[in-house]
Amino acid sequence: MLLEVFTGKRPTDPMFIGGLTLRQWVSQSFPKHLADVADENLLQDEESCICFDHQNTLLGYSLTGRSNIFLTSIFELGLQCSAESPEQRMAMNGVVAKMNGIKKDYCASLQVVDKGPR
């Protein structure tokens, strides 16, 4: 569910053909290219930049600062929750604790930025 929410894609999306799954797609981008799989609506107000190569070909998006840390944590949790084998998946109480920790850290980072120099 986390992967669906943060990518804006469903496992039944037409892009997932030839055996490619939502989990595999995210896993291929983890952890360095998460901006390429994150839902664009989530990145609208975040610090990001568009990356081009020397021929001005769009390479993708790059996140900076807290956005990258936050998305890395969320997508890592989403990948853990969607492991192939049920034995490899986290227990729900662990998932809730991890999500609360991610939320706490993200909110704390927002407060630090708000109290920064002016």
Steps between C-alpha positions, in 0.01 A plus 500: 500500500784744580650450156164573337446817704847644447536408131144571393505165315293187548638149455262467203636811324557434126870585541553177694533251217736214430521397861598844634324573828448819699742368762769422240458842338552678833781265600689581178493870593581453867666690660666742255221572251186515713394833350449311173239269656342731757160646413559844344223645716706421810801686364329822391596704804822320581859588431580322176682566178466364150814327372611509136803346328743692276256469207210643704331161525286470810667257737252527783447686822725542798381567853690693758504505875212379707289387202758242405539372856122481544435322170788259557351402836147464362601302192729277705206422728275441198753255356525319833121475523470361148772235519423189295492269800258576785772393745721784374232766553486714813230444760235774497592629845856547370368679192295739715798571726726562199243733336460696822878539518519619139218749563668628817835548324339673201296737719811581704690582180223740397522680833878537469459653153228737623725621784800548271676833438305780339 
